[in-house]
């Protein structure tokens, strides 16, 4: 197979698999280059979690094969979300294997090491959440990644984060990294959060969040998620206030719009769409609400689930428009990941 590729921030033709039968597991050997993320893709004739798995497998393997690296919107989100569909799959094993290779081989090479401090946090989070959703045991390399995370934490409690890419919300500010680190630590199996390094690091995160309140509803929701795993990040009143505001942000007819919960100025001088629900906004909000013990029977959640089940695209994904520019809608990958997590959290299959 051939692919047109360039440097990050330049148009990359990441394709979604539609040529393979949904029942055939996606591997590097049978990976088909899929079509670009597009708002014009037709809706699926019916909801299919199998097609969602096929899309996630294809998008993640394609990114891995093309770039030989992990990225928050695709591979990291994939490792977190894929077990929501099934705990084992050929593509999941391959992406997990590569993650372990990055930690166990590249990071230990003094001439290479991690690409950034943000990579350490993001990959530690993906591994920890993947462990929690699969074996329920903390893998030695996951522990190694988590331990390394604290060695690059700044005294301010956050991390040096890749913000120059301008791909919100994952690669745009340090606040996201701090809450992701808290989520990783709280979700890690085997009481990792009680280890001395984690206790000290979490204390710094609490200080950082106290000194740097979340700037918008999306980041408040990230803190809400983290607070369901780690004490002292939100009071009970703050949790309920955030839940209330998330429910109030529902769009008419059901679903949530990413642009309405995350503040970002576009680089292409176009208008943000604050009204149209999308995969990331809807999936992320429902998943966080469920983590915060909001019942799946909550009317707004039910409307959001109905939106997800009727807005899946033919490839199996859920489209989300980039908040930055109408050229690279990679957030559709993370949006599809959160969509399946939200559906699974509500008992949908």
SULLIN-V16391 format. One record per backbone hydrogen bond with DSSP energy under -0.5 kcal/mol. CO is the residue of the C=O (numbers start at 1). NH is the residue of the N-H. If there is no record, write none. Layout:
co:CO nh:NH
co:CO nh:NH
//
This chain:
co:3 nh:5
co:4 nh:13
co:7 nh:10
co:12 nh:14
co:13 nh:15
co:16 nh:35
co:21 nh:24
co:23 nh:25
co:27 nh:31
co:35 nh:16
co:38 nh:41
co:42 nh:314
co:48 nh:52
co:49 nh:53
co:50 nh:54
co:51 nh:55
co:52 nh:56
co:53 nh:57
co:54 nh:58
co:55 nh:59
co:56 nh:60
co:57 nh:61
co:58 nh:62
co:59 nh:63
co:60 nh:64
co:61 nh:65
co:62 nh:66
co:63 nh:67
co:63 nh:68
co:64 nh:68
co:71 nh:74
co:71 nh:76
co:72 nh:77
co:74 nh:78
co:75 nh:79
co:76 nh:80
co:77 nh:81
co:78 nh:82
co:81 nh:84
co:82 nh:85
co:82 nh:86
co:89 nh:93
co:90 nh:94
co:91 nh:95
co:92 nh:96
co:93 nh:97
co:94 nh:98
co:95 nh:99
co:96 nh:100
co:97 nh:101
co:98 nh:102
co:99 nh:103
co:100 nh:104
co:101 nh:105
co:101 nh:106
co:102 nh:107
co:105 nh:109
co:106 nh:109
co:106 nh:113
co:108 nh:110
co:109 nh:112
co:109 nh:113
co:116 nh:120
co:117 nh:121
co:118 nh:122
co:119 nh:123
co:120 nh:124
co:121 nh:125
co:122 nh:126
co:123 nh:127
co:124 nh:128
co:125 nh:129
co:126 nh:130
co:127 nh:131
co:128 nh:132
co:129 nh:133
co:130 nh:134
co:131 nh:134
co:131 nh:136
co:137 nh:139
co:139 nh:143
co:140 nh:144
co:141 nh:145
co:142 nh:146
co:143 nh:147
co:144 nh:148
co:145 nh:149
co:146 nh:150
co:147 nh:151
co:148 nh:151
co:148 nh:152
co:149 nh:152
co:150 nh:153
co:154 nh:157
co:158 nh:154
co:159 nh:161
co:161 nh:163
co:163 nh:166
co:166 nh:168
co:167 nh:171
co:169 nh:172
co:171 nh:166
co:171 nh:167
co:173 nh:177
co:174 nh:178
co:175 nh:179
co:176 nh:180
co:177 nh:181
co:178 nh:182
co:179 nh:183
co:180 nh:184
co:181 nh:185
co:182 nh:186
co:183 nh:187
co:184 nh:188
co:188 nh:192
co:189 nh:192
co:191 nh:194
co:192 nh:195
co:195 nh:199
co:196 nh:200
co:197 nh:201
co:198 nh:202
co:199 nh:203
co:200 nh:204
co:201 nh:205
co:202 nh:206
co:203 nh:207
co:204 nh:208
co:205 nh:209
co:206 nh:210
co:207 nh:211
co:208 nh:212
co:216 nh:220
co:217 nh:221
co:218 nh:222
co:219 nh:223
co:220 nh:224
co:221 nh:225
co:222 nh:226
co:223 nh:227
co:224 nh:228
co:225 nh:228
co:226 nh:229
co:226 nh:230
co:230 nh:233
co:235 nh:239
co:236 nh:240
co:237 nh:241
co:238 nh:242
co:239 nh:243
co:240 nh:244
co:241 nh:245
co:242 nh:246
co:243 nh:247
co:244 nh:248
co:245 nh:249
co:247 nh:250
co:251 nh:254
co:255 nh:251
co:256 nh:278
co:256 nh:282
co:257 nh:260
co:257 nh:261
co:258 nh:261
co:258 nh:262
co:261 nh:218
co:262 nh:264
co:264 nh:266
co:272 nh:274
co:278 nh:282
co:279 nh:283
co:280 nh:284
co:281 nh:285
co:282 nh:286
co:283 nh:287
co:284 nh:288
co:285 nh:289
co:286 nh:290
co:287 nh:291
co:288 nh:292
co:289 nh:294
co:290 nh:293
co:295 nh:298
co:298 nh:302
co:299 nh:303
co:300 nh:304
co:301 nh:305
co:302 nh:306
co:303 nh:307
co:304 nh:308
co:305 nh:309
co:306 nh:310
co:307 nh:310
co:307 nh:311
co:308 nh:311
co:312 nh:44
co:313 nh:316
co:317 nh:313
co:319 nh:279
co:324 nh:267
co:324 nh:268
co:325 nh:327
co:325 nh:328
co:328 nh:330
co:329 nh:332
co:330 nh:333
co:330 nh:334
co:331 nh:335
co:332 nh:336
co:333 nh:337
co:334 nh:338
co:335 nh:339
co:336 nh:340
co:337 nh:341
co:338 nh:342
co:339 nh:343
co:340 nh:344
co:341 nh:345
co:342 nh:346
co:343 nh:346
co:343 nh:348
co:344 nh:347
//
